[in-house]
Amino acid sequence: MIEAPFEVVFEPLGEDAVLLRLGDGIDAEVNRRVHALAAAIQSRRPAWLREIVPAYACLALQLHDECDRDLEPLQRVRKWWSAQDFHAAGDARADAAPLEVPVCYGGEFGPDLADVAAHAGLPESAVIERHLAGDYRVAMLGFAPGFPYLLGLDPRLAMPRLDTPRTRVPAGSVGIGGAQAGIYPREGPGGWRLLGRTPLTLFDPARASPSLLSPGQRLRFVRIDATGFARQAGRRGRTPRP
């Protein structure tokens, strides 16, 4: 629910987009409003709107290239906005059951588990318990196709990124970057602290919806062992690699 009043700052974004800024930085309440507003705009989607792209504290609206250019994008969005009432807008995804994401922790799957435990002053088992207990929300997708930036990490587990990023992070790696949690959808470089790995395929361009997760979606992690990882990865046609 978006409570009234709330302030939105409109900014031009290139030649065919407008940025709606609701705040700054990483704030769970601001991000909740971003996704509620995205859902409200989607529910009354104007014909000129091509894409809605939510981020932590702002929302980008991209217009169709062929839309009437009598009005500049910023003018068009402002004119449409003035005729709307978003004070009672809600996001149905906030009440939806979270998606369960299986994770195998530690060892070759989570090489940074011991370092995170030492940094937090906790045993590894407590780090895993706290990570599993989080109620996570996809704040935004970015960095790589399908990469979810997750709010909801236990503050005790927050830890800076590696000083020197790895050149290869396996697909499905579940990590911590500062106060954020995230999952690497594909193999590639990265500097987040790796706690474990999921056998789920987060991004597949052959699917009707390539990204498994979407902005605003809730998820929770569920622990599995190496045998469970291999079984689930096999069902999805993937071979687990260290």
C-alpha positions as CSV (number, residue, x, y, z in Angstrom):
1,M,0.0,0.0,0.0
2,I,1.2,3.5,-0.9
3,E,0.2,5.8,1.9
4,A,-0.5,9.5,1.2
5,P,1.2,11.8,0.9
6,F,4.3,10.6,-1.0
7,E,6.7,12.7,-3.0
8,V,7.8,11.7,-6.5
9,V,10.5,13.7,-8.4
10,F,10.3,13.4,-12.2
11,E,13.6,13.4,-14.2
12,P,14.2,13.0,-17.9
13,L,16.1,9.8,-18.7
14,G,17.6,9.8,-22.3
15,E,15.3,10.4,-25.3
16,D,12.5,8.0,-24.5
17,A,12.3,7.5,-20.8
18,V,11.4,9.2,-17.5
19,L,12.7,8.5,-14.0
20,L,10.3,8.6,-11.1
21,R,12.4,9.1,-7.9
22,L,10.9,8.2,-4.6
23,G,14.0,8.5,-2.4
24,D,17.7,7.8,-2.3
25,G,19.9,4.9,-1.2
26,I,18.9,1.5,0.1
27,D,15.7,1.7,2.2
28,A,13.2,-1.2,2.5
29,E,10.2,1.2,3.0
30,V,11.1,3.3,-0.1
31,N,11.7,0.1,-2.1
32,R,8.3,-1.2,-1.0
33,R,6.7,2.0,-2.3
34,V,8.6,1.7,-5.6
35,H,7.1,-1.8,-6.2
36,A,3.6,-0.8,-5.1
37,L,3.7,2.1,-7.5
38,A,5.0,-0.1,-10.3
39,A,2.1,-2.4,-9.7
40,A,-0.3,0.5,-9.7
41,I,1.0,1.9,-13.0
42,Q,0.9,-1.6,-14.5
43,S,-2.8,-2.0,-13.5
44,R,-3.7,1.2,-15.5
45,R,-1.0,0.9,-18.1
46,P,-1.2,3.7,-20.7
47,A,-0.8,2.9,-24.4
48,W,2.4,4.9,-24.7
49,L,4.2,2.9,-22.0
50,R,6.7,0.3,-23.2
51,E,8.5,-0.9,-20.1
52,I,8.5,-0.4,-16.3
53,V,11.9,-0.8,-14.6
54,P,12.0,-0.6,-10.8
55,A,15.2,0.0,-8.8
56,Y,15.9,0.5,-5.1
57,A,14.5,4.0,-4.8
58,C,13.3,4.9,-8.3
59,L,11.2,3.7,-11.2
60,A,12.0,4.1,-14.9
61,L,9.2,4.4,-17.5
62,Q,10.3,3.8,-21.0
63,L,8.0,5.1,-23.8
64,H,7.3,3.5,-27.2
65,D,9.5,4.9,-30.0
66,E,6.5,5.4,-32.2
67,C,4.4,7.4,-29.6
68,D,3.2,10.9,-30.5
69,R,6.0,13.3,-30.1
70,D,3.8,16.4,-29.7
71,L,4.7,16.0,-26.1
72,E,8.2,15.3,-24.7
73,P,8.3,12.1,-22.6
74,L,8.6,14.1,-19.4
75,Q,5.6,16.3,-20.3
76,R,3.6,13.2,-21.4
77,V,4.3,11.4,-18.1
78,R,3.5,14.4,-16.0
79,K,0.2,15.0,-17.8
80,W,-0.9,11.4,-17.4
81,W,0.3,11.4,-13.7
82,S,-1.8,14.4,-12.9
83,A,-5.0,12.5,-13.8
84,Q,-4.2,9.6,-11.6
85,D,-4.6,8.8,-7.9
86,F,-2.0,6.4,-6.5
87,H,-2.6,7.1,-2.8
88,A,-4.4,3.8,-2.5
89,A,-2.2,1.7,-4.8
90,G,-1.2,-1.7,-3.6
91,D,1.1,-4.5,-4.7
92,A,-0.5,-8.0,-4.6
93,R,3.0,-9.5,-4.6
94,A,3.6,-8.3,-1.1
95,D,0.9,-10.8,0.1
96,A,2.0,-13.6,-2.1
97,A,3.7,-16.7,-0.7
98,P,7.5,-16.5,-1.0
99,L,9.3,-18.6,-3.6
100,E,11.4,-21.3,-1.9
101,V,15.0,-21.3,-3.2
102,P,17.0,-24.4,-2.2
103,V,20.6,-23.8,-1.2
104,C,23.5,-26.1,-0.4
105,Y,25.8,-24.2,2.1
106,G,29.5,-24.2,2.7
107,G,32.3,-26.3,1.3
108,E,32.8,-26.1,-2.4
109,F,29.4,-24.5,-2.7
110,G,30.0,-21.7,-0.3
111,P,33.7,-21.0,0.0
112,D,33.3,-17.8,2.1
113,L,31.0,-19.2,4.8
114,A,33.9,-19.5,7.3
115,D,35.0,-15.9,6.6
116,V,31.5,-14.5,7.0
117,A,31.1,-16.5,10.3
118,A,34.4,-15.1,11.6
119,H,33.5,-11.5,10.6
120,A,30.1,-11.8,12.3
121,G,31.5,-13.6,15.4
122,L,29.2,-16.5,14.9
123,P,29.6,-20.2,14.3
124,E,29.0,-21.3,10.7
125,S,25.7,-23.1,11.8
126,A,24.4,-19.8,13.2
127,V,25.2,-17.9,10.0
128,I,23.3,-20.5,8.0
129,E,20.3,-20.3,10.4
130,R,20.2,-16.5,10.2
131,H,20.5,-16.6,6.4
132,L,17.6,-19.1,6.2
133,A,15.4,-17.0,8.6
134,G,15.4,-14.0,6.3
135,D,12.2,-12.8,4.6
136,Y,13.7,-11.6,1.3
137,R,12.3,-9.3,-1.4
138,V,13.8,-8.7,-4.8
139,A,14.6,-5.0,-4.6
140,M,15.7,-4.9,-8.3
141,L,17.3,-6.9,-11.0
142,G,20.6,-5.8,-12.4
143,F,24.4,-6.3,-12.9
144,A,23.6,-9.4,-15.1
145,P,20.3,-10.7,-16.6
146,G,18.2,-12.2,-13.8
147,F,20.6,-11.1,-11.0
148,P,18.4,-10.3,-7.9
149,Y,19.4,-7.7,-5.4
150,L,17.7,-8.9,-2.2
151,L,16.6,-6.9,0.8
152,G,16.0,-8.8,4.1
153,L,19.5,-9.9,5.0
154,D,20.2,-10.2,8.8
155,P,22.3,-7.1,9.6
156,R,24.7,-9.3,11.6
157,L,25.7,-11.1,8.3
158,A,26.5,-7.9,6.4
159,M,30.1,-8.0,5.1
160,P,32.1,-6.0,2.5
161,R,32.8,-7.4,-0.9
162,L,36.1,-9.1,-1.6
163,D,39.0,-6.7,-2.2
164,T,39.8,-8.6,-5.3
165,P,36.8,-10.1,-7.2
166,R,36.9,-13.7,-8.4
167,T,37.3,-14.2,-12.1
168,R,34.8,-17.1,-12.0
169,V,31.7,-17.5,-9.8
170,P,29.6,-20.5,-10.5
171,A,26.0,-20.1,-11.7
172,G,23.5,-20.2,-8.8
173,S,26.0,-18.9,-6.2
174,V,24.3,-17.3,-3.2
175,G,26.2,-14.4,-1.8
176,I,26.4,-11.3,0.4
177,G,27.5,-7.9,-0.8
178,G,27.5,-5.4,2.0
179,A,24.0,-5.4,3.5
180,Q,22.5,-7.1,0.4
181,A,22.0,-10.7,-0.5
182,G,22.0,-11.9,-4.1
183,I,22.2,-14.9,-6.5
184,Y,24.5,-15.2,-9.5
185,P,22.3,-16.4,-12.4
186,R,25.2,-17.3,-14.6
187,E,28.9,-18.1,-14.3
188,G,31.0,-15.0,-14.4
189,P,33.2,-12.7,-12.3
190,G,32.1,-11.3,-9.0
191,G,33.2,-10.1,-5.6
192,W,30.4,-11.0,-3.3
193,R,30.9,-13.4,-0.3
194,L,29.6,-16.8,-1.3
195,L,27.7,-18.8,1.3
196,G,26.2,-21.5,-0.9
197,R,24.7,-22.4,-4.2
198,T,21.2,-23.1,-5.6
199,P,20.5,-25.6,-8.4
200,L,17.7,-23.4,-9.7
201,T,18.2,-21.8,-13.1
202,L,17.6,-18.1,-12.5
203,F,17.8,-17.0,-16.1
204,D,17.1,-18.9,-19.3
205,P,16.4,-16.9,-22.5
206,A,14.5,-19.9,-24.0
207,R,11.8,-19.6,-21.3
208,A,8.7,-17.5,-21.9
209,S,9.7,-15.4,-18.9
210,P,13.5,-15.7,-19.0
211,S,14.1,-14.5,-15.4
212,L,12.9,-16.8,-12.7
213,L,12.5,-13.8,-10.2
214,S,10.9,-10.5,-10.7
215,P,11.2,-7.1,-8.9
216,G,9.1,-7.0,-5.8
217,Q,8.9,-10.8,-5.5
218,R,9.4,-12.4,-2.1
219,L,11.6,-15.5,-1.5
220,R,13.1,-17.5,1.3
221,F,16.0,-19.9,1.3
222,V,15.6,-23.6,2.1
223,R,18.6,-25.7,3.0
224,I,19.5,-28.8,1.0
225,D,22.6,-31.1,1.1
226,A,25.0,-32.0,-1.7
227,T,22.9,-35.0,-2.7
228,G,19.8,-32.9,-2.9
229,F,21.7,-30.3,-5.0
230,A,22.9,-33.0,-7.5
231,R,19.4,-34.5,-7.7
232,Q,17.7,-31.1,-8.4
233,A,20.4,-30.0,-10.7
234,G,20.1,-33.2,-12.7
235,R,16.3,-32.7,-13.1
236,R,17.1,-29.4,-14.7
237,G,19.7,-30.8,-17.0
238,R,22.6,-29.1,-15.2
239,T,25.8,-30.7,-14.0
240,P,26.9,-29.3,-10.6
241,R,30.5,-28.1,-10.6
242,P,32.6,-26.9,-7.7
